[in-house]
């Protein structure tokens, strides 16, 4: 698996699983009917922020991550990131590789810490991975997310120093 | 004091104190050199979100608030808001009136709770007011904000049910 910069040409390969994940409505706070063009603008970030893809040896795009400052101005020393792994390729360590990549990016870019603003507490795979990689739950917005399957559940704010 | 919908024509009266507060860099995570046009776009929100001004009997604009959903999609039932009070008119209950207004807006609009994502912990006036109005600190991003006067300080995430 290789992780490399995403280009506009990658979007047609990202979009099918991006759309599937967003439409399922269980893990992201995006509109469930987010369109292809708008989604591209939200996900493919201009510099100095970055978007990458994880690519298999045969060229298949397995997942993607975007990374950015979480706040601006005098809060701009805290990074954030988001990840999407193609459900057809889950369980292969793609999410972990992407998360490690973004932590390393944030550290070498000079950020002091990293924060996730809205981790759905029922997204156990993600919560477990983030904990393994050094993130802690700073707090949980009670009933901050309406899961289609489980109803109102908490939204974790997670954080780790760098 | 009257609280009414903000219009584009109000911006020239808001901008001087908006700029002063942003440039001071002690309470907002906005770029300290935010420009007038860009600031207007960030502050004057299109419907269904709202921006209001607090106006004195003589027509002077004393402060302003914007209110919006804090997340989208399946997180869109949590509201958020931001407030700016002209430092020349502080201590007159303007902030409290604006905050109460936004809570009432969020409740009647159907939001289930209200969240502030980045309350600078050294902004004691704001933290005290929010606590009085029923908000609690869900968590604090350690060193999440670089105060020009006090160095790295925490950023509270605050929340209240509606």
Contacts between the chains, C-beta under 8 A, distances in Angstrom:
chain1	res1	chain2	res2	distance
A	22	B	73	7.8
A	25	B	73	6.5
A	25	B	74	5.1
A	28	B	73	6.7
A	29	B	71	3.8
A	29	B	72	5.4
A	29	B	73	4.9
A	29	B	74	6.3
A	29	B	75	3.6
A	29	B	76	7.5
A	30	B	72	5.9
A	30	B	73	4.9
A	31	B	72	5.4
A	31	B	73	5.0
A	32	B	73	5.8
A	32	B	74	7.4
A	71	B	29	3.8
A	71	B	118	5.9
A	71	B	144	7.5
A	71	B	145	8.0
A	71	B	155	7.7
A	72	B	29	5.4
A	72	B	30	5.9
A	72	B	31	5.4
A	73	B	22	7.8
A	73	B	25	6.5
A	73	B	28	6.7
A	73	B	29	4.9
A	73	B	30	5.0
A	73	B	31	5.0
A	73	B	32	5.8
A	74	B	25	5.1
A	74	B	29	6.3
A	74	B	32	7.4
A	74	B	145	5.5
A	74	B	146	4.6
A	74	B	147	7.0
A	74	B	148	7.3
A	75	B	29	3.6
A	75	B	118	6.1
A	75	B	144	6.1
A	75	B	145	5.3
A	75	B	146	7.7
A	75	B	155	6.5
A	76	B	29	7.5
A	77	B	146	6.4
A	78	B	141	6.6
A	78	B	144	5.6
A	112	B	143	6.5
A	112	B	152	7.9
A	113	B	141	7.5
A	113	B	142	7.4
A	113	B	143	7.0
A	113	B	144	7.6
A	115	B	141	6.1
A	115	B	144	7.5
A	117	B	117	6.9
A	118	B	71	5.9
A	118	B	75	6.1
A	137	B	139	7.7
A	138	B	138	7.8
A	138	B	139	3.5
A	138	B	140	6.8
A	138	B	141	6.4
A	138	B	157	7.1
A	139	B	137	7.7
A	139	B	138	3.5
A	139	B	139	2.5
A	139	B	140	7.9
A	139	B	157	5.5
A	140	B	138	6.8
A	140	B	139	7.9
A	141	B	78	6.6
A	141	B	113	7.5
A	141	B	115	6.1
A	141	B	138	6.4
A	141	B	157	7.7
A	141	B	159	6.0
A	142	B	113	7.3
A	142	B	159	7.4
A	142	B	161	7.6
A	143	B	112	6.5
A	143	B	113	7.0
A	144	B	71	7.5
A	144	B	75	6.1
A	144	B	78	5.6
A	144	B	113	7.6
A	144	B	115	7.5
A	145	B	71	8.0
A	145	B	74	5.5
A	145	B	75	5.3
A	146	B	74	4.5
A	146	B	75	7.6
A	146	B	77	6.4
A	147	B	74	6.9
A	148	B	74	7.3
A	152	B	112	7.9
A	155	B	71	7.8
A	155	B	75	6.5
A	157	B	138	7.2
A	157	B	139	5.5
A	157	B	141	7.7
A	157	B	157	5.7
A	159	B	141	6.0
A	159	B	142	7.4
A	161	B	142	7.5
